[in-house]
Amino acid sequence: MKKISLIHKLEISKKNFLEISKSITQPDIISNSKKYKILLEKYKKLKKIVSSYEEYNKKLVYLKEINFILENDLDIEMKEFAKIEKYNILENLSSIEKKLYQLVFFSKEEHVMEEDYRKEAIVEIRSGTGGDEACLFVEDILRMYTMYFKKLGWKYKIIYAQKGGIKGYKEIILEVNGEKGVYGNLKFESGVHRVQRVPKTESQGRVHTSAITVAVFPKVKDIEVNINLSDIKKDTFRSSGSGGQHVNKTESAVRLTHIPSQITVECQEERSQHKNFEKAMIILRSRIYQNEKEKRLAKISIKRKSLVSTGDRSVKIRTYNYPKNRVTDHRIHKSIYNLIGFMNGDIQEMINLLKFFEKK
């Protein structure tokens, strides 16, 4: 019964694929960039299904030929060969079937998670408890990430930065671009990062505990999140960041508020109000997308480690203990006794372990 249902779904997918294949070549579709992009995405997804389905059907035809040989051929050697081939074909068919079930019956939310893995990312780092020490740790974590990006050949841009009282940052937001699944690696960094060390301002050598928060969102395109401009309240103000005399003369900084969700973002890194608006929209779009995704995931049950993949920013995920040269991830109870290396961007070992535990 399951196989009949699968074949039925596959035939529908094949029919839709043929229809879309014709549609995307039509001049009126090509001229409508938004519609064309949406159809092209559907075309790519259906092509994977149809290609696997065609391969499946070829294997079935070959299986019939092998069965005919087994039933009718008198040559013993040929029959022995056919037996081996039949075993291999049945293995292949089973593998393709599993792949097709996943492609056809995989829930929309799980597809979204899989696609998100390959996306680029928005990374937000904010100081929490600990005053100036927390601001300094934001800067340290920023350095850790940028060194990690360099190892993987990723590029990053600072979208927003708010300096700390003495040094460091109260908040910094990055756009991270590259291959090899940027968001799929960085998503595990969302949460509270706690540091235990002796602050430079501490005269008696006492260890203090401070905390910062990291939030990682998949960077999304405008076609993935439909935002009505009428739902956005735009405010402008004078930048408090770098920029020389310019910051005191023009209101180039931009604050956007998405009225339905009450999500607010600011950007003041650029000298142009227009460029700040564009950057703020990138952050806003990603936050809205993440907000909607979390709502969907709350409604479904997926086999996953709850704390490993929720990205909850209120959860304490990691402690960096300087006196003991130790970094501990509390979600998987893993400690690495090479804090210096870790802070120099050697974080892939921990990320790989988090990926492993998420899939268990």
N, C-alpha and C positions, 0 to 999 in steps of 0.2 A: 504493500500500500504506500509506503514511504517513497519507493522508487517511482511509482506511478505519479505521485504528487510532484516529485522532482522533475520528471520528464515533462509534465504539464507546465511547470514553471519555466523550464528551459525553452520550451516551444514559444511561450509568450515573450520571453526575453529575446529570442531570435527574431520574432516578428517585429518587436519594438526596435531592435537594432537595425533591421532593414529599413524601417520607416524613417528613423533618425538619420541613417546614412544618406537617404535621398534628401531629407530636409536641409542638412547642413551645407548642401551644394547649391541651394536656391539663393538667388541674388538678394531677395528681401530679408533672408535670415542672415546672410553674410554682412549686409549693411547695418544690421542691428547688433552691435557688438555685445551688448548685455545678453540678449537672447542666444546669440551664437556661442558665447562662452558656456552658458548653462547647458545647451544641447551638446556641446563638445565634451563636457565633463560626463554627461550621461552616455555619450557614444563610447568614451574610453572605458567606462565601467562595464557596459554591455559587451564591448569587444572582448574583454577578458573572459566573460561567461561564454560567449558564442565560440571563441577559439577553443576553449576547454571542451565544450560540448561537441564540436566537430572532431576533435581528437578522440573523444570518447566513442563517437559513432564509428570512426575508422577502426578502432580497436575491436568493436563489436563485430564488424564485417570480417576482420581477420580471424576472430574467434570462431565464427561460423565456418570459415575455410579450414581451420585446424580441426574442428569437430568432424567435418566431412572426411578429412584424411583419416582420422582415428576410426571412423565407422566403416570406411570403404576401401582404404588402401591396404594392399596385401604385403607391401614391403615392410619388414620388421624394423629396419633402421629408420625408415621414414616415420614410422609410428612412434619410435622412441624419441625422435627429434620433435615430433608433434606434441608429445606429452610434456616435454621441457618447455616448449613454446607456449602451450596452454597455461602452464603454471605461471610463466612470466606475464602473459597477457592478463590473467585474472588478478595478479598483483597490481599491474598497471591500472586496470579498470577500478579496482578498489581504491587506489590512491587518487585517481581522477574523480571518482564519485565523492570522496571526502572533500576534495577541493571544491567541487560543484555545490555540495550541500552548504559549505561555508559561504560561498559567493552568493548563493540564492537565498538561504534561510538565515544567514547572519543578521542579527537585528541592526536596524539603522543606527542605533546608538553605538554599537560595537564597531560598525563601519566607520563612524565618525571618529572614534578613538584611534582606530588603525590609521586613518588618514591624517589625523592630528599629529601622530608620531613623526611624520615626515615634514611637518611644517616648520617654518622659522619661528622665532620666539620673541616675546616681550618679557624682559626681566626687571622687576621692581624690587629694590632693596631699601628698607627703611630702618632707622634707628628705633629701638624700643626702650626698655628700662636700662638705666646706667648713664644717662646724661652724655657728657663729652666722650666718655670711654666707648659708649655705644656708637657714636658718630665715627670714632676712629676705627671701630671694628667693621662698620659699613665699608670704609675705604679699604680695609684689609681683605674683606670678602670680594669686593669689586676687583681688586688686584688678582685674587685667586682665580676668579672666573675669567678675567681677560687673559691670564697666562694659560688657562685651560683652552680657551678659544684659539689661541695662537698655536697650540699643539695640534689642534684639529683643522687648522686652516680656515677657521670661521672669522667673519668680519663683524664688527659691532659699531653702533653709533649711539652717542648719548643723546637721548630725547629730552630729558629733564634732569636738572640737578639743583639741589638746595644744600648749600654749605652748612657745616656745623658751626657751633659757637666759637670754638678755637681752631680745630682742624677737623678733617674728615667731612662726612656728609650726613645730613639729617635724612635725605632721601635722594636716590638716583634711579633713573629709569633708562634701560638700554633696549635697543632693537638689535637682535642678533641674527645674522644671515649666514647661510652656508649649506653644505650638503651633509649627508650622513645622519639625518634625523635630529636636527637641532632641538626641537621641542621634546622629542622622544627621550633625549638624554637629560635635558634640563628640568623637565617637569618634576623630577624627584627632589628638586631643591626647594620646593614650596613648603614653607613652614617657619617655625621659630628656630633660629640658630643661637645657641648660648655660648658665651665665651667666659672662661675662668682664667684670670691672669692678674698679675700685679700691674696696675695702671702706672703710667709714667709720672702721674701727679701724686702717687701714693708715696709718702715719705717713710712710712714704717714698714714697707715691704709686705703688706697684707694682700692676700688674693681677693679680688672682687669678682662678682658675677654680673655680667651684663647680657643683654639680648637684643637681637635685631630680627626683623621679619623679611622673608624673601617670598615673592609671588611670581610665578612663571605662567604666562598665557601663550597659547598658540597664536601666531600672527596670522590674521585672516584677511582675505581680499574683500573688496566692497560687495561682490556678488554673493558672498557667503552670509553676510549680515545686512539685512534690509533696514536702514536707518532713515527715517523721514526727517528732513532738515527742520521741519516745523516742530519736531519733538526735542530739538536742541536749543538750549539757551546759551548764547555766547556772550562772555564778558571779556573786556580787555583791560590790562593794567600795565604799569611800568615794570620792566624787568628788574629783578634784584640781583641778577647774576652778572657774569662777565660781559664786557662790551664797551668799556670806557665811558666817554661822555654820552654816548648814544642812549644808554639805559635811562638817563634822567630826562630825556627830551621827548621820547615817543612811547606810546602805549603799544609796544610790540608783543608783549606777553598775552597769552590767550588762555581763558578758562572756559571749558565746555561742560555743560550739565545736561545729561540725558534725562528729560523730565519723567518718562514712564518708570525708569529703574532707579532714578536719583543717583546714578553713577556720575562722578565729577572727575575731570582730569585737567591738568594744567601743563603748559609748555612755554618756556621762555628762553630756550637755548639759541634760537635764531634771531637775527636782527630784523627779519621781516615778519610782520604779523601773519601774512599769507602762509609762509613756511611753518610758522608755529601752529597755525590752524591745521595744516596737513598732518603734522606730527601728532598733534593732540587727537586727531581723528583716528590715526592708526592705533593709539592706545585705547581710545574709547571703543572702537570696533572690537578689539581683542577682549576687553573686559566684558562687554555685552555678550559676546560669543561664549566666553567662559561661564558667565552667569547662567545663560540658557542651557549650556551643556551640563552644568551641575544639577540643574532642575531635572533634566531628562534622566541623568544617571541615578538620581534619588528615587526614581520611579521603577527602576529595573534592578534585577539581581544578576550580577556578573561575578563569576568566580575570580576573585582578586583579593589581595591583602588590603583591607580597608585603609590603613594608615599609609601604606606605601603609595597608593595611587590617587587618593582623594585630593591631595594638594591643599589640605586645610591649613590656612595660615595661622590658626590659633594653636596648632599642635606643635609641641617641642620635638623637633626631629633630630637635632644633632648638638653635641657639646664639644667644644674645642678647649681642651685642658692643657694650657701652656706649661705649668710646672711638671706635669707628667708626660709631656710630649705625646699626647694622646688625643685622637679624635674619635668620638663614639656616635654611631647612628642608632638611636633608640628604637626605631621601627623594626630593625632586624637584629638588634643587640650585637652589633659588630663594632670592634675597636681596632683602629690602626695606630700603631706606635711609631708614627713618622709624621708628626704634625708639621714640621718644617717643609717636608716634601709636599704634603697635602696643600699647604698654603701657597706653594709655588705652582699649583695647578695640577698636581698628580691626583686627581679625584676620580679617574675613570674606574679604578678597581671598586670603589664604593658604589658607583652608579651601576656597574655590571651586576653587583650583588643584589641591588635593589630591583633591577630588571628581572633577575632570576626568581626572587621571592614573589614578585608581582604575578608571575606566570604559574606559580606552584598551585 
